[in-house]
């Protein structure tokens, strides 16, 4: 429909946008590090906010942006006392303007919507980065701070990355760049070297439950969800919306039957993933299979998971991966299946055939390990 909201590349489906999330959960260390630098007058012109996907990096970036944009310009005798939090009052004009995306001191660089293709662009193109020239060409209101958020910096193409690098080398006065990155190794080393790093960590089960409650989601097994999502709220929401915990339990039951896997159940699972509408669930299934292979490999090396996700999982993991030799076989299979999944998705291989093939390879590996 014409009045449907335009999708935002930096919004996780089913969750509030980071600009709408005023409370930061589980990242007190990163917040304290930024606040300490600000308090000591060691504010850097660029910050690289790193960590796993969905743990609150963008929420921290918007929290920092509101804090900086709401700072008074008076540094004389009426300057405020040292700050103890980055929180900005909900009724502050900056908070209201950032919520409405009308704050003149803020520029958000992200993948845009392609109206012709009716889809989000796959990269942050140089055309988007060039809009920064107009942003910096305007005078900052009342001489206040300006902030640029790049979410995510991993999605910049080469031309955009070089443009941002030049900006980092010659930063405008009273401007802070906040680069959100899930995989900083993908960024140019010269970009990383010109930024100070704030590391965000996976959320604990308690923090996960609190964060999910803030989104309106009622979770029955926050510990299992936190374990499966790797402490990522974004990952947990995806699991919730796609019934990921139930799917993981089904995969664990299949694996528990190896080396005599339940082939009718495997076929039923494979057929349930057919069709374009099931593409997100297929992607999730491939990711959960990868998680299971990783948990098997770690168990064989003497590093079993801290908690079960599915009932009886620990016993199953130890049975199928009893030693380092088995761990190597599962690790090798994980790499092979990951490559197989990537290739299969790239060439639009029939999902049913892909899942069946992967399940049978898992069954064969289990037979080799247990019957050696």
C-alpha positions in Angstrom: 0.0 0.0 0.0 1.1 3.5 -0.7 1.0 4.6 2.9 3.0 1.7 4.2 6.1 2.9 6.1 9.3 2.7 4.2 11.6 -0.1 5.6 14.6 1.0 7.5 17.9 -0.9 7.1 18.9 -0.3 10.7 15.7 -1.5 12.3 15.3 -5.1 13.5 11.9 -6.5 12.6 9.6 -6.6 15.6 11.7 -4.3 17.7 11.7 -0.5 18.3 14.2 1.5 16.2 17.4 2.3 18.2 16.5 6.0 18.2 13.2 5.0 20.0 15.0 2.9 22.6 15.9 5.3 25.4 17.2 2.7 27.9 20.4 0.9 27.2 20.6 -2.6 28.8 23.7 -4.7 29.4 26.3 -2.2 28.0 27.2 -0.2 31.1 30.9 -0.8 30.6 30.9 0.8 27.1 28.8 3.7 28.3 31.1 4.3 31.2 34.1 4.3 28.9 32.6 7.0 26.7 31.5 9.0 29.6 34.9 8.8 31.3 36.6 10.1 28.1 34.1 12.9 27.9 34.5 13.9 31.5 38.3 13.9 31.3 38.2 16.1 28.2 39.5 13.2 26.1 36.6 13.1 23.7 37.6 11.6 20.3 36.2 12.7 17.0 35.4 9.2 15.9 34.2 6.1 17.8 33.9 2.6 16.5 31.1 0.7 18.3 31.7 -3.0 17.9 30.1 -6.2 19.1 27.8 -9.0 17.9 24.7 -8.1 15.9 21.7 -7.1 18.0 23.3 -6.4 21.4 22.6 -2.7 21.6 25.4 -1.0 19.6 23.1 1.2 17.6 21.1 2.0 20.8 24.4 3.1 22.4 25.2 5.3 19.3 21.9 7.1 19.5 22.3 7.5 23.3 25.7 9.1 22.7 24.3 11.3 19.9 21.5 12.6 22.1 23.9 13.3 24.9 26.3 15.2 22.7 23.6 17.2 20.9 22.0 18.2 24.2 25.2 19.6 25.7 25.2 23.3 26.6 27.6 25.5 24.7 28.5 27.5 27.9 31.8 26.3 29.3 32.3 29.2 31.7 31.3 29.5 35.3 27.8 28.2 34.6 29.0 24.9 33.0 27.3 21.8 34.4 28.7 19.5 36.9 30.4 16.3 35.6 27.9 13.9 34.1 27.3 10.5 35.6 25.1 9.2 32.8 24.5 9.6 29.1 20.7 9.6 29.6 18.8 12.5 28.1 15.4 13.4 29.5 12.5 12.1 27.5 11.0 15.6 27.3 14.2 17.2 26.1 13.9 18.9 22.7 16.8 16.8 21.3 15.1 13.6 22.4 11.9 14.6 20.6 13.7 15.7 17.5 15.8 12.6 17.2 12.7 10.5 17.6 11.1 12.4 14.8 14.3 12.3 12.6 14.2 16.1 12.5 17.4 16.9 14.6 19.4 19.4 12.4 22.7 18.4 14.2 22.4 14.7 13.3 23.1 12.9 10.1 22.3 9.2 9.7 24.2 7.3 7.1 22.6 4.0 6.2 21.5 1.8 3.3 18.6 3.7 1.7 15.3 2.5 0.2 15.4 2.1 -3.6 11.9 3.3 -4.7 12.4 1.9 -8.2 13.4 -1.6 -7.1 11.0 -1.4 -4.1 13.8 -2.8 -1.9 16.6 -1.6 0.4 19.9 -1.1 -1.4 22.5 -3.7 -0.6 25.3 -1.2 0.3 25.7 2.3 1.6 26.6 4.0 -1.7 28.8 7.0 -2.4 25.6 9.0 -3.3 24.5 8.7 0.3 27.9 9.7 1.6 27.9 12.8 -0.6 24.9 14.2 1.3 27.4 14.8 4.2 28.8 17.7 2.2 25.5 19.5 2.4 25.1 18.6 6.1 28.5 20.1 7.0 27.8 23.0 4.7 25.1 24.2 7.0 26.0 26.1 10.2 25.6 24.2 13.4 22.6 25.6 15.3 24.0 27.9 18.1 27.4 26.5 17.5 26.4 23.2 19.0 27.9 19.8 18.4 27.1 17.7 15.3 26.9 13.9 15.1 27.1 11.4 12.3 25.9 7.9 12.9 26.9 5.2 10.3 24.8 2.1 10.8 26.3 -0.1 9.8 29.8 0.8 8.7 30.2 -2.8 7.4 27.8 -2.0 4.6 29.8 0.8 3.0 31.1 0.1 -0.5 34.7 1.0 -1.3 34.0 4.5 -2.6 31.9 5.3 0.6 34.6 3.9 2.8 37.3 6.1 1.2 35.0 9.1 1.6 34.5 8.4 5.3 38.3 7.8 5.7 38.9 11.3 4.3 36.4 12.7 6.7 38.2 10.9 9.6 41.5 12.3 8.5 40.2 15.9 8.3 37.3 15.9 10.8 35.1 19.0 11.0 35.2 21.0 14.2 32.8 20.0 16.9 31.7 16.9 15.2 31.7 13.3 16.3 31.4 10.2 14.1 29.8 7.1 15.5 30.5 4.0 13.4 28.4 0.9 14.3 30.2 -2.3 13.2 29.3 -6.0 13.6 32.5 -7.2 11.9 35.1 -4.5 12.2 37.7 -6.8 10.4 35.8 -5.9 7.2 36.6 -2.2 7.6 39.7 -0.6 6.2 42.6 -0.8 8.7 43.0 3.0 8.2 39.4 3.6 9.3 39.8 1.4 12.4 43.1 3.1 13.4 41.4 6.6 13.3 38.7 5.6 15.7 38.5 4.8 19.4 36.7 1.5 20.1 33.7 0.9 22.3 33.0 -2.8 22.6 29.5 -4.0 23.4 29.1 -7.5 24.8 26.5 -10.3 24.5 23.6 -9.9 27.0 23.3 -12.1 30.0 20.0 -14.1 30.4 18.8 -11.6 33.0 19.6 -8.6 30.7 18.1 -10.5 27.8 14.8 -11.0 29.6 14.7 -7.3 30.6 15.5 -6.2 27.0 12.9 -8.5 25.5 10.3 -7.3 28.0 11.0 -3.8 26.9 10.0 -4.8 23.4 6.7 -6.2 24.6 7.7 -9.9 24.1 6.8 -12.4 26.8 9.5 -15.1 26.9 9.0 -18.5 28.7 12.7 -19.6 28.4 15.0 -16.6 28.5 18.0 -18.7 29.5 17.7 -21.0 26.5 16.9 -18.1 24.2 19.9 -16.1 25.4 22.1 -19.1 24.9 20.8 -19.8 21.4 20.9 -16.1 20.4 24.4 -15.6 21.7 23.3 -12.8 23.9 21.8 -10.8 21.0 18.4 -9.2 21.5 18.1 -8.9 17.7 18.8 -12.6 17.3 16.4 -13.5 20.0 13.6 -11.5 18.4 14.2 -13.3 15.1 14.1 -16.6 16.9 10.8 -15.6 18.7 9.1 -14.5 15.5 10.2 -17.6 13.5 9.6 -20.0 16.4 13.3 -20.7 16.5 13.4 -22.5 19.9 10.9 -25.1 18.7 12.9 -25.5 15.4 16.1 -26.0 17.3 14.5 -28.6 19.5 13.4 -30.5 16.4 16.9 -30.4 14.9 18.4 -31.6 18.2 15.9 -34.5 18.3 16.9 -35.4 14.8 20.6 -35.3 15.7 19.9 -37.3 18.9 18.8 -40.2 16.6 22.1 -40.3 14.7 23.6 -42.4 13.3 20.0 -43.8 12.6 18.4 -40.4 11.9 14.6 -40.3 11.6 14.4 -39.9 7.8 10.7 -39.3 7.6 11.0 -36.5 10.2 14.0 -35.1 8.2 11.9 -35.2 5.1 9.0 -33.5 6.8 11.3 -30.7 8.0 12.8 -30.3 4.6 9.4 -30.0 2.9 8.2 -27.4 5.5 10.9 -25.0 4.2 9.7 -25.0 0.5 8.5 -21.8 -1.1 9.5 -18.1 -1.0 7.4 -17.4 2.0 9.6 -19.8 4.0 12.9 -18.3 3.0 13.5 -16.6 6.4 12.8 -19.9 8.1 15.2 -21.7 5.8 17.9 -19.3 6.6 17.2 -19.7 10.3 17.4 -23.5 9.9 20.7 -23.3 8.2 22.0 -21.1 11.0 20.7 -23.4 13.7 22.4 -26.4 12.0 25.6 -24.4 12.0 25.1 -23.7 15.7 24.6 -27.4 16.5 27.8 -28.3 14.6 29.8 -25.7 16.5 28.4 -27.0 19.9 29.4 -30.5 18.9 32.9 -29.4 18.0 33.4 -27.5 21.2 32.1 -30.4 23.3 34.7 -32.7 21.8 37.5 -30.3 22.7 36.4 -30.3 26.4 34.4 -27.0 26.1 30.8 -28.1 26.3 28.1 -25.4 26.3 27.3 -23.7 29.6 23.6 -24.6 29.3 21.3 -26.8 27.4 19.0 -25.3 24.8 17.0 -28.5 24.2 16.2 -31.2 26.8 18.9 -33.8 27.1 21.2 -31.8 24.8 24.4 -32.2 26.9 24.1 -36.0 26.9 23.6 -36.0 23.1 26.6 -33.7 22.5 28.9 -35.9 24.6 27.7 -39.1 22.9 28.3 -37.8 19.4 31.5 -35.8 20.2 33.4 -37.7 22.9 36.9 -36.6 22.1 39.2 -34.3 20.1 39.1 -36.6 17.0 35.3 -36.3 16.8 35.6 -32.6 17.4 37.8 -32.2 14.3 35.3 -34.2 12.2 32.4 -32.0 13.4 34.4 -28.9 12.8 35.3 -30.0 9.3 31.7 -30.9 8.6 30.6 -27.5 9.9 32.9 -25.8 7.3 31.7 -28.1 4.5 28.0 -27.6 5.4 28.4 -23.8 5.6 30.0 -23.7 2.2 27.2 -26.0 0.9 24.5 -23.8 2.3 26.1 -20.6 0.9 26.4 -22.2 -2.5 22.9 -23.6 -2.4 21.3 -20.3 -1.5 23.3 -18.5 -4.2 22.1 -20.8 -7.0 18.6 -21.2 -5.6 19.0 -24.9 -4.9 15.8 -26.6 -3.9 15.5 -26.1 -0.1 14.2 -29.6 0.5 17.1 -31.2 -1.4 19.6 -28.9 0.5 18.3 -29.8 3.9 18.0 -33.5 3.1 21.6 -33.6 1.9 22.9 -31.8 4.9 21.0 -34.1 7.3 22.3 -37.2 5.6 25.9 -35.9 5.8 25.4 -35.2 9.5 24.1 -38.8 9.9 27.1 -40.2 8.0 29.6 -38.3 10.1 27.9 -39.6 13.3 28.2 -43.1 12.0 31.9 -42.7 11.2 32.5 -41.4 14.7 30.5 -43.9 16.7 31.4 -47.0 14.6 35.1 -46.3 14.3 
